């Protein structure tokens, strides 16, 4: 290697090390708060709500949405916003409305950073009217301190953590993101996600429960409902202590179906290449068919009907 080339490599390496040391020193000075590197800068705007309302409507774009119980009877809406990108907060006809207002120029839409915009609604715990949330990118968190007449959530990309209950219907639609429902009670549940996991735990649904997922696993634990319908393209379905008073209909293309201590008046399970296995709580009239897989089911002839159809998967079910 030529002497001049070796010299330039040494200089370049020294500059790289020096640059890293400067960056580490700068971040240490900022106490490793990467949000300080973001642009445009965000500010916190707080709105005090004095008018009476029952329903809540939130429409935003790239913000997380969080509901928290307030200490007293007051209601506040905190919006973490940037220049030209703000929320209007108002009460009209008994509806608390939070809506995004975007007045940015095209060149102001260029941004970089680690700051996560957020809309936080603080209100007394208890019963409220209809709740509607619509956003493009962001997570939604609804704690167990609240119950609503109905819940409707629409998101393109983001996770949903629902612990609040509904006296009516709950409808959640997301393109990419995980849906998690814990300790939820509802008259009906309609859950749809393209790419993401659906997880239900300790859910009580007096009506119908329907789930739809293109890609992602569904895990249900300690769930009761009237009728259960689940459709998936790719992804396993794991059900533990899931009880339906009516019909359970499960359809999947390439995922496995695993049942542990589940039951229903009638069960209809269809897969293309997935296995079906597990245990049921009561006897059934089993009608099982597979093209190339193995079938192992009880030879009972009493109880409700259980139809299982798969192309290449194994079928192994037993009764507890």
C-alpha positions as a LaTeX table, in Angstrom:
\begin{tabular}{lrrr}
\hline
Residue & $x$ (\AA) & $y$ (\AA) & $z$ (\AA) \\
\hline
Unk1 & 0.00 & 0.00 & 0.00 \\
Unk2 & 1.31 & 3.43 & $-0.91$ \\
Unk3 & 2.40 & 5.65 & 1.93 \\
Unk4 & 0.00 & 8.45 & 0.92 \\
Unk5 & $-2.97$ & 6.05 & 0.82 \\
Unk6 & $-2.10$ & 4.73 & 4.28 \\
Unk7 & $-1.93$ & 8.30 & 5.57 \\
Unk8 & $-5.35$ & 9.20 & 4.19 \\
Unk9 & $-6.87$ & 6.05 & 5.73 \\
Unk10 & $-5.43$ & 6.98 & 9.11 \\
Unk11 & $-6.83$ & 10.53 & 8.80 \\
Unk12 & $-10.27$ & 9.23 & 7.76 \\
Unk13 & $-10.35$ & 6.76 & 10.62 \\
Unk14 & $-9.35$ & 9.44 & 13.08 \\
Unk15 & $-12.11$ & 11.76 & 11.84 \\
Unk16 & $-14.71$ & 8.97 & 12.17 \\
Unk17 & $-13.67$ & 8.22 & 15.75 \\
Unk18 & $-13.64$ & 11.93 & 16.56 \\
Unk19 & $-17.14$ & 12.34 & 15.10 \\
Unk20 & $-18.45$ & 9.43 & 17.18 \\
Unk21 & $-16.93$ & 10.89 & 20.35 \\
Unk22 & $-18.55$ & 14.27 & 19.63 \\
Unk23 & $-21.94$ & 12.62 & 19.06 \\
Unk24 & $-21.64$ & 10.59 & 22.27 \\
Unk25 & $-20.66$ & 13.71 & 24.19 \\
Unk26 & $-23.59$ & 15.68 & 22.77 \\
Unk27 & $-26.09$ & 12.94 & 23.60 \\
Unk28 & $-24.67$ & 12.61 & 27.12 \\
Unk29 & $-25.15$ & 16.37 & 27.58 \\
Unk30 & $-28.82$ & 15.96 & 26.50 \\
Unk31 & $-29.14$ & 13.00 & 28.92 \\
Unk32 & $-29.75$ & 10.67 & 25.97 \\
Unk33 & $-33.09$ & 12.32 & 25.16 \\
Unk34 & $-33.31$ & 11.62 & 21.40 \\
Unk35 & $-36.51$ & 13.65 & 21.11 \\
Unk36 & $-34.37$ & 16.80 & 21.41 \\
Unk37 & $-32.98$ & 15.98 & 17.97 \\
Unk38 & $-36.43$ & 16.10 & 16.39 \\
Unk39 & $-37.68$ & 18.77 & 14.05 \\
Unk40 & $-40.04$ & 20.43 & 13.90 \\
Unk41 & $-40.22$ & 21.02 & 17.64 \\
Unk42 & $-43.32$ & 19.89 & 19.51 \\
Unk43 & $-45.18$ & 21.75 & 22.23 \\
Unk44 & $-47.81$ & 20.66 & 24.73 \\
Unk45 & $-51.16$ & 22.43 & 24.49 \\
Unk46 & $-53.74$ & 21.84 & 27.23 \\
Unk47 & $-57.47$ & 22.44 & 26.70 \\
Unk48 & $-59.78$ & 22.74 & 29.72 \\
Unk49 & $-63.29$ & 21.46 & 29.00 \\
Unk50 & $-66.12$ & 23.16 & 30.90 \\
Unk51 & $-69.14$ & 22.24 & 28.74 \\
Unk52 & $-71.17$ & 19.09 & 29.43 \\
Unk53 & $-70.89$ & 16.16 & 27.00 \\
Unk54 & $-71.52$ & 12.43 & 26.83 \\
Unk55 & $-69.98$ & 11.28 & 23.52 \\
Unk56 & $-66.33$ & 11.53 & 22.45 \\
Unk57 & $-65.01$ & 11.82 & 18.89 \\
Unk58 & $-61.26$ & 11.95 & 18.16 \\
Unk59 & $-59.84$ & 12.31 & 14.66 \\
Unk60 & $-56.09$ & 12.65 & 14.21 \\
Unk61 & $-53.31$ & 11.42 & 11.95 \\
Unk62 & $-49.98$ & 10.46 & 13.50 \\
Unk63 & $-50.65$ & 10.76 & 17.23 \\
Unk64 & $-51.11$ & 8.21 & 19.96 \\
Unk65 & $-54.50$ & 8.48 & 21.66 \\
Unk66 & $-54.75$ & 7.79 & 25.38 \\
Unk67 & $-57.66$ & 8.08 & 27.81 \\
Unk68 & $-56.78$ & 8.40 & 31.50 \\
Unk69 & $-58.96$ & 8.84 & 34.62 \\
Unk70 & $-58.83$ & 12.33 & 36.12 \\
Unk71 & $-58.34$ & 13.00 & 39.81 \\
Unk72 & $-61.57$ & 15.01 & 40.14 \\
Unk73 & $-64.50$ & 16.04 & 37.98 \\
Unk74 & $-62.48$ & 18.11 & 35.53 \\
Unk75 & $-61.85$ & 17.22 & 31.90 \\
Unk76 & $-58.70$ & 18.17 & 30.03 \\
Unk77 & $-57.35$ & 17.39 & 26.58 \\
Unk78 & $-53.58$ & 17.53 & 26.16 \\
Unk79 & $-52.23$ & 17.67 & 22.62 \\
Unk80 & $-48.54$ & 17.29 & 21.84 \\
Unk81 & $-48.28$ & 19.31 & 18.61 \\
Unk82 & $-45.95$ & 21.10 & 16.22 \\
Unk83 & $-46.19$ & 24.29 & 14.17 \\
Unk84 & $-48.97$ & 24.09 & 11.58 \\
Unk85 & $-50.15$ & 20.74 & 12.93 \\
Unk86 & $-52.62$ & 21.28 & 15.77 \\
Unk87 & $-55.93$ & 20.00 & 17.09 \\
Unk88 & $-59.17$ & 21.86 & 17.52 \\
Unk89 & $-61.03$ & 20.88 & 20.68 \\
Unk90 & $-64.71$ & 21.75 & 21.14 \\
Unk91 & $-68.02$ & 20.53 & 22.53 \\
Unk92 & $-71.01$ & 20.58 & 20.20 \\
Unk93 & $-74.40$ & 18.91 & 20.71 \\
Unk94 & $-73.09$ & 16.90 & 23.64 \\
Unk95 & $-70.03$ & 15.60 & 21.77 \\
Unk96 & $-66.44$ & 16.30 & 22.79 \\
Unk97 & $-64.68$ & 16.62 & 19.43 \\
Unk98 & $-60.91$ & 16.54 & 18.95 \\
Unk99 & $-59.95$ & 17.11 & 15.33 \\
Unk100 & $-56.63$ & 17.58 & 13.60 \\
Unk101 & $-55.97$ & 20.83 & 11.75 \\
Unk102 & $-53.09$ & 20.76 & 9.25 \\
Unk103 & $-52.05$ & 24.17 & 7.87 \\
Unk104 & $-48.47$ & 23.27 & 6.94 \\
Unk105 & $-46.88$ & 24.15 & 3.63 \\
Unk106 & $-45.47$ & 21.32 & 1.57 \\
Unk107 & $-41.90$ & 22.05 & 2.66 \\
Unk108 & $-42.98$ & 22.09 & 6.31 \\
Unk109 & $-44.08$ & 18.48 & 6.03 \\
Unk110 & $-40.44$ & 17.39 & 5.93 \\
Unk111 & $-39.59$ & 16.19 & 9.39 \\
Unk112 & $-37.19$ & 14.05 & 11.34 \\
Unk113 & $-37.17$ & 12.92 & 14.89 \\
Unk114 & $-37.95$ & 10.55 & 17.69 \\
Unk115 & $-40.74$ & 12.56 & 19.35 \\
Unk116 & $-44.09$ & 10.76 & 19.43 \\
Unk117 & $-47.11$ & 13.10 & 19.17 \\
Unk118 & $-49.90$ & 12.23 & 21.60 \\
Unk119 & $-53.46$ & 13.21 & 22.42 \\
Unk120 & $-54.35$ & 12.54 & 26.07 \\
Unk121 & $-57.94$ & 12.89 & 27.27 \\
Unk122 & $-58.30$ & 13.05 & 31.05 \\
Unk123 & $-61.85$ & 12.60 & 32.33 \\
Unk124 & $-63.66$ & 11.10 & 35.34 \\
Unk125 & $-63.86$ & 7.33 & 35.45 \\
Unk126 & $-67.27$ & 5.79 & 34.86 \\
Unk127 & $-69.90$ & 5.53 & 32.15 \\
Unk128 & $-69.87$ & 7.62 & 28.97 \\
Unk129 & $-71.69$ & 7.66 & 25.65 \\
Unk130 & $-70.36$ & 6.66 & 22.26 \\
Unk131 & $-66.60$ & 6.72 & 21.66 \\
Unk132 & $-65.18$ & 7.09 & 18.16 \\
Unk133 & $-61.46$ & 7.28 & 17.32 \\
Unk134 & $-59.94$ & 7.57 & 13.85 \\
Unk135 & $-56.22$ & 7.88 & 13.12 \\
Unk136 & $-53.64$ & 6.97 & 10.51 \\
Unk137 & $-50.54$ & 6.11 & 12.55 \\
Unk138 & $-50.54$ & 5.79 & 16.32 \\
Unk139 & $-51.45$ & 3.59 & 19.26 \\
Unk140 & $-54.75$ & 3.68 & 21.16 \\
Unk141 & $-54.92$ & 2.98 & 24.90 \\
Unk142 & $-58.27$ & 2.73 & 26.71 \\
Unk143 & $-57.99$ & 1.63 & 30.37 \\
Unk144 & $-60.48$ & $-0.33$ & 32.44 \\
Unk145 & $-61.73$ & 2.75 & 34.30 \\
Unk146 & $-64.28$ & 3.55 & 31.57 \\
Unk147 & $-67.33$ & 2.07 & 29.91 \\
Unk148 & $-69.12$ & 3.37 & 26.84 \\
Unk149 & $-72.39$ & 2.97 & 24.97 \\
Unk150 & $-70.32$ & 1.88 & 21.97 \\
Unk151 & $-66.69$ & 1.90 & 20.82 \\
Unk152 & $-65.54$ & 2.39 & 17.22 \\
Unk153 & $-61.81$ & 2.49 & 16.44 \\
Unk154 & $-60.22$ & 2.88 & 13.00 \\
Unk155 & $-56.45$ & 2.93 & 12.47 \\
Unk156 & $-54.12$ & 2.33 & 9.57 \\
Unk157 & $-50.95$ & 1.54 & 11.53 \\
Unk158 & $-50.87$ & 1.18 & 15.29 \\
Unk159 & $-51.59$ & $-1.06$ & 18.26 \\
Unk160 & $-54.82$ & $-1.02$ & 20.24 \\
Unk161 & $-54.89$ & $-1.81$ & 23.97 \\
Unk162 & $-58.55$ & $-1.97$ & 25.02 \\
Unk163 & $-59.53$ & $-2.64$ & 28.61 \\
Unk164 & $-62.63$ & $-0.46$ & 28.74 \\
Unk165 & $-66.04$ & $-2.08$ & 28.31 \\
Unk166 & $-69.03$ & $-1.26$ & 26.14 \\
Unk167 & $-72.74$ & $-1.64$ & 26.79 \\
Unk168 & $-73.19$ & $-1.88$ & 23.04 \\
Unk169 & $-71.02$ & $-2.84$ & 20.10 \\
Unk170 & $-67.22$ & $-2.69$ & 19.85 \\
Unk171 & $-65.82$ & $-2.39$ & 16.34 \\
Unk172 & $-62.07$ & $-2.18$ & 15.73 \\
Unk173 & $-60.49$ & $-2.00$ & 12.28 \\
Unk174 & $-56.74$ & $-1.75$ & 11.68 \\
Unk175 & $-54.47$ & $-2.37$ & 8.71 \\
Unk176 & $-51.20$ & $-3.04$ & 10.54 \\
Unk177 & $-50.99$ & $-3.47$ & 14.28 \\
Unk178 & $-51.82$ & $-5.69$ & 17.24 \\
Unk179 & $-55.23$ & $-5.74$ & 18.92 \\
Unk180 & $-55.28$ & $-6.56$ & 22.62 \\
Unk181 & $-58.54$ & $-6.78$ & 24.62 \\
Unk182 & $-58.38$ & $-7.59$ & 28.33 \\
Unk183 & $-61.27$ & $-7.76$ & 30.80 \\
Unk184 & $-63.65$ & $-6.32$ & 28.22 \\
Unk185 & $-67.43$ & $-6.70$ & 28.30 \\
Unk186 & $-69.51$ & $-5.89$ & 25.23 \\
Unk187 & $-72.80$ & $-6.63$ & 23.52 \\
Unk188 & $-70.92$ & $-7.55$ & 20.34 \\
Unk189 & $-67.33$ & $-7.54$ & 19.08 \\
Unk190 & $-66.13$ & $-7.04$ & 15.51 \\
Unk191 & $-62.34$ & $-7.13$ & 15.11 \\
Unk192 & $-60.52$ & $-6.79$ & 11.80 \\
Unk193 & $-56.78$ & $-6.49$ & 11.13 \\
Unk194 & $-54.74$ & $-7.09$ & 8.00 \\
Unk195 & $-51.32$ & $-7.68$ & 9.52 \\
Unk196 & $-51.05$ & $-8.12$ & 13.26 \\
Unk197 & $-51.92$ & $-10.24$ & 16.26 \\
Unk198 & $-55.33$ & $-10.43$ & 17.94 \\
Unk199 & $-55.25$ & $-11.28$ & 21.63 \\
Unk200 & $-58.34$ & $-11.60$ & 23.87 \\
Unk201 & $-58.29$ & $-12.38$ & 27.58 \\
Unk202 & $-61.19$ & $-12.48$ & 30.05 \\
Unk203 & $-63.66$ & $-11.14$ & 27.49 \\
Unk204 & $-67.42$ & $-11.39$ & 27.99 \\
Unk205 & $-69.52$ & $-10.84$ & 24.87 \\
Unk206 & $-73.26$ & $-11.34$ & 25.20 \\
Unk207 & $-73.76$ & $-11.33$ & 21.43 \\
Unk208 & $-71.62$ & $-12.27$ & 18.45 \\
Unk209 & $-67.84$ & $-12.16$ & 18.30 \\
Unk210 & $-66.24$ & $-11.96$ & 14.85 \\
Unk211 & $-62.54$ & $-11.77$ & 13.98 \\
Unk212 & $-60.81$ & $-11.30$ & 10.65 \\
Unk213 & $-57.07$ & $-11.29$ & 9.99 \\
Unk214 & $-55.00$ & $-11.68$ & 6.85 \\
Unk215 & $-51.63$ & $-12.32$ & 8.48 \\
Unk216 & $-51.20$ & $-12.79$ & 12.20 \\
Unk217 & $-51.85$ & $-15.06$ & 15.14 \\
Unk218 & $-55.05$ & $-15.00$ & 17.23 \\
Unk219 & $-54.91$ & $-15.98$ & 20.91 \\
Unk220 & $-58.15$ & $-16.25$ & 22.92 \\
Unk221 & $-58.16$ & $-17.07$ & 26.63 \\
Unk222 & $-61.20$ & $-17.22$ & 28.93 \\
Unk223 & $-63.74$ & $-15.86$ & 26.43 \\
Unk224 & $-67.53$ & $-16.30$ & 26.38 \\
Unk225 & $-69.92$ & $-15.26$ & 23.63 \\
Unk226 & $-73.01$ & $-16.31$ & 21.70 \\
Unk227 & $-71.61$ & $-17.04$ & 18.24 \\
Unk228 & $-67.91$ & $-16.93$ & 17.33 \\
Unk229 & $-66.62$ & $-16.44$ & 13.79 \\
Unk230 & $-62.93$ & $-16.28$ & 12.88 \\
Unk231 & $-61.43$ & $-15.98$ & 9.39 \\
Unk232 & $-57.70$ & $-15.84$ & 8.69 \\
Unk233 & $-55.38$ & $-16.34$ & 5.73 \\
Unk234 & $-52.06$ & $-17.00$ & 7.44 \\
Unk235 & $-51.69$ & $-17.41$ & 11.17 \\
Unk236 & $-52.38$ & $-19.84$ & 13.99 \\
Unk237 & $-55.50$ & $-19.75$ & 16.16 \\
Unk238 & $-55.07$ & $-20.68$ & 19.82 \\
Unk239 & $-58.21$ & $-20.89$ & 21.98 \\
Unk240 & $-58.22$ & $-21.73$ & 25.70 \\
Unk241 & $-61.43$ & $-21.91$ & 27.76 \\
Unk242 & $-63.49$ & $-20.32$ & 24.99 \\
Unk243 & $-67.20$ & $-21.04$ & 25.42 \\
Unk244 & $-69.89$ & $-20.14$ & 22.88 \\
Unk245 & $-73.54$ & $-20.80$ & 23.62 \\
Unk246 & $-74.28$ & $-20.94$ & 19.89 \\
Unk247 & $-72.02$ & $-21.72$ & 16.94 \\
Unk248 & $-68.23$ & $-21.55$ & 16.49 \\
Unk249 & $-67.06$ & $-21.15$ & 12.88 \\
Unk250 & $-63.29$ & $-21.12$ & 12.27 \\
Unk251 & $-61.66$ & $-20.75$ & 8.86 \\
Unk252 & $-57.94$ & $-20.51$ & 8.10 \\
Unk253 & $-55.77$ & $-21.22$ & 5.09 \\
Unk254 & $-52.32$ & $-22.17$ & 6.39 \\
Unk255 & $-52.56$ & $-21.75$ & 10.16 \\
Unk256 & $-53.09$ & $-24.37$ & 12.86 \\
Unk257 & $-56.16$ & $-24.41$ & 15.12 \\
Unk258 & $-55.58$ & $-25.41$ & 18.75 \\
Unk259 & $-58.46$ & $-25.76$ & 21.24 \\
Unk260 & $-57.99$ & $-26.28$ & 24.97 \\
Unk261 & $-61.10$ & $-26.78$ & 27.08 \\
Unk262 & $-63.38$ & $-25.07$ & 24.56 \\
Unk263 & $-67.01$ & $-25.72$ & 23.74 \\
Unk264 & $-70.03$ & $-24.63$ & 21.73 \\
Unk265 & $-73.38$ & $-25.99$ & 20.67 \\
Unk266 & $-71.93$ & $-26.57$ & 17.20 \\
Unk267 & $-68.45$ & $-26.22$ & 15.73 \\
Unk268 & $-67.40$ & $-25.82$ & 12.11 \\
Unk269 & $-63.64$ & $-25.78$ & 11.46 \\
Unk270 & $-62.06$ & $-25.49$ & 8.00 \\
Unk271 & $-58.35$ & $-25.29$ & 7.11 \\
Unk272 & $-56.31$ & $-25.86$ & 3.96 \\
Unk273 & $-52.92$ & $-26.97$ & 5.30 \\
Unk274 & $-53.26$ & $-26.40$ & 9.03 \\
Unk275 & $-53.66$ & $-28.97$ & 11.79 \\
Unk276 & $-56.67$ & $-29.07$ & 14.13 \\
Unk277 & $-56.04$ & $-30.39$ & 17.62 \\
Unk278 & $-57.05$ & $-29.97$ & 21.25 \\
Unk279 & $-59.86$ & $-30.74$ & 23.69 \\
Unk280 & $-63.57$ & $-29.96$ & 24.01 \\
Unk281 & $-65.67$ & $-29.92$ & 27.15 \\
Unk282 & $-68.64$ & $-31.98$ & 25.93 \\
Unk283 & $-69.42$ & $-34.84$ & 23.56 \\
Unk284 & $-70.05$ & $-34.06$ & 19.93 \\
Unk285 & $-71.05$ & $-35.83$ & 16.75 \\
Unk286 & $-67.71$ & $-35.56$ & 14.94 \\
Unk287 & $-67.67$ & $-35.28$ & 11.16 \\
Unk288 & $-63.99$ & $-35.04$ & 10.28 \\
Unk289 & $-62.39$ & $-35.19$ & 6.83 \\
Unk290 & $-58.83$ & $-34.73$ & 5.59 \\
Unk291 & $-57.28$ & $-35.58$ & 2.23 \\
Unk292 & $-53.72$ & $-36.50$ & 3.23 \\
Unk293 & $-53.62$ & $-35.96$ & 7.01 \\
Unk294 & $-54.40$ & $-38.16$ & 10.03 \\
Unk295 & $-57.78$ & $-38.18$ & 11.81 \\
Unk296 & $-58.07$ & $-38.99$ & 15.51 \\
Unk297 & $-61.42$ & $-38.02$ & 17.10 \\
Unk298 & $-63.73$ & $-39.70$ & 19.64 \\
Unk299 & $-66.32$ & $-42.12$ & 18.25 \\
Unk300 & $-69.17$ & $-40.42$ & 20.11 \\
Unk301 & $-72.61$ & $-40.15$ & 18.54 \\
Unk302 & $-74.28$ & $-37.76$ & 20.98 \\
Unk303 & $-74.16$ & $-34.04$ & 21.59 \\
Unk304 & $-73.85$ & $-31.17$ & 19.14 \\
Unk305 & $-72.26$ & $-31.35$ & 15.74 \\
Unk306 & $-68.54$ & $-30.79$ & 15.15 \\
Unk307 & $-67.52$ & $-30.63$ & 11.49 \\
Unk308 & $-63.81$ & $-30.43$ & 10.63 \\
Unk309 & $-62.46$ & $-30.21$ & 7.09 \\
Unk310 & $-58.82$ & $-29.89$ & 6.05 \\
Unk311 & $-56.84$ & $-30.72$ & 2.93 \\
Unk312 & $-53.41$ & $-31.74$ & 4.22 \\
Unk313 & $-53.57$ & $-31.20$ & 7.98 \\
Unk314 & $-53.93$ & $-33.66$ & 10.87 \\
Unk315 & $-57.07$ & $-33.73$ & 13.05 \\
Unk316 & $-56.65$ & $-34.72$ & 16.69 \\
Unk317 & $-59.46$ & $-33.82$ & 19.09 \\
Unk318 & $-60.59$ & $-35.30$ & 22.38 \\
Unk319 & $-63.30$ & $-34.62$ & 24.99 \\
Unk320 & $-62.30$ & $-33.76$ & 28.54 \\
\hline
\end{tabular}
